[in-house]
């Protein structure tokens, strides 16, 4: 007989499905990797998130006005003639129409010989740097159809390019500066070069000088007045790793990695001198000049705007966070508190789930990895920074109430009244009294041998997801002296836990969902397991359903009305899910770079029912509300789905037969109803055993 991945038991499970109703911020985010300025717009390459466009009308408050995903990983960007040209990694050269900067539109792409890491535009040519593959030249007179001209392999590993007067100056990581004659774009040829200290990572041209970012060797200045005979003039060894460089009059701006922005004068090119600098919050990768301002692509610190009206004393006046990774979500009233990685704490108003809006934020609590809400306070786990306690009574204006120092990074926080249990990795757990959130008091703690990743409190017990040690139960009758009560090893890596009644539900990484009978806390026993398709990292319970954040496999939905027989109801793939919680008739998912997703439980649109499986064919029916259409999809791994058939539902079930199945490979089926609602029953052929 056919294997059913999710027989349906409860009324709620049988009659409901998931519809994605809203999301925040509504677009994918990524680290600021490179930046280009055109007019009063900044164009930022944000890797897998593509590009974003910032309005610089008020430099102190750069504002995102548009963006566009690309097929690859956007590493660099140049703007010319109403188009943005993107070095898009393995996807090659991507061209985006930005004439309407509020609605950028990808118009073409062209494969490159290597991975495109940087691009420069001069005239009607785009010059693409591709690491080992060197330099390629594209004619972009028609941006919708770039035409490859010529190319030249690198002597080592090409990282950056600048164009001036018929020559391309290429920073070569291994060999220094290469000079290429490009006056005949179909036949570029090397005419000069010079070995330089360090590793050439970036290059810019200022008059007769090539300014080379030499990583550990800092800024290198080369005289290129005779391109065939470049001459080293001088250098300034910056504090960090010089990765990007730009000129601003007689000043050189250096993106200096962990040391931020460095400002260097070329008053004497033989002896460049540092005038000033600013340690940015992230990792400075690239820099561009904008009037008297420097715009720094600060990786996970986003874009930083620095006022250089006094070069000896650079001042940050604003910025825009391009990154953010929704790692966890907690709810209080109609507010969602999101631990958003390098963007800190985000507070989202859920009054209208279809249109969630940011009410407030606390970006200083970064990088935020976990969050819990209790008594109008958000308890934010900050990597390397302990636990931050933020008063969110006024969501529009959150305030720091206290910070609590821990001996290890906080992985999770659980509450029972004012008692908080902090999961501290290899250091076990710590119990804290938060009766006065502004003055937390340590109670006690215990090391438990594994890696305390998640915790739940019920009665006078703590249930700890202890990594490779499985589930550990602690007696908290005396919080000053927590006692080991019992343990149950799991097959995977216990990452999170929720408790209901006499059972603990463990998100067990590669082993999926594990259900443990804890009716005897001293002797917890495995009751059942459900192996999800991904890596189960978080779990939340409601109405006999376990909601599992299954990493790259998305959100999984498991019926646990009978804990001894968990049954998959359905799920939603297409996003990487890190955390999940219930909110009324909605499910909130922390989806990493995609932010917060809001799903609604609605009546199921379609139901699949197996009829017969044989070597010749697999037969099943699709039924549901008459008149509505359903797309039947197939998959061989429950992660990647493709459309197979579309049926219009009638008063009687529609029979479907698949003659392509065989015993040597599994095929899974599901139906997608209106509004991308995923049908609640997934079938498999041949049967799962």
Buried (B, 14 or more C-beta within 10 A) or exposed (E): EBBBBBEBBBEBBBBBBBBBBBBBBEBBBBBBBBBBBBEBBBBBBBBBBBBBBBBBEEBEBBEBBBBBBBBBBBBBBBBBEEBBBBBBBEBBBBBBBBEEBEEBEBBBBBEBBBBBBBBBBBEBBBBBBBBEBBBBBBBBEEBEEBEBBBBBEBBBBBBBBBBBEEBBBBBBBBBBBBBBBBEEBEEBEBBBBBEBBBBBBBBBBBEEBBBBBBBBBBBBBBBBEEBEEBEBBBBBBBBBBBBBBBBBEEBBBBBBBEBBBBBBBBEEBEEBEBBBBBBBBBBBBBBBBBEBBBBBBBBBBBBBBBBBEEBEEBEBBBBBBBBBBBBBBBBBEBBBBBBBBBBBBBBBBBEEBEBBEBBBBBBBBBBBBBBBBBBBBBBBBBBEBBBBBBBBEEBEEBEBBBBBEBEBBBBBBBBBEBBBBBBBBBBBBBBBBBEEBEEBEBBBBBEBBBBBBBBBBBEBBBBBBBBEBBBBBBBBEEBEEBEEBBBBBBBBBBBBBBBBEBBBBBBBBEBBBBBBBBEEBEEBEBBBBBBBBBBBBBBBBBBBBBBBBBBBBBBBBBBBBBBEBBBBBBBBBBBBBBBBBBBEEBBBBBBBBBBBBBBBBBEBBBBBBBBEBEEEBBBBBBBBBEEEBBBBBBBEEBBEBEEBBEBEBEEEBBEBEBEEBEEEEBBBBBBBBBEEBBBBBBBBBBBEE
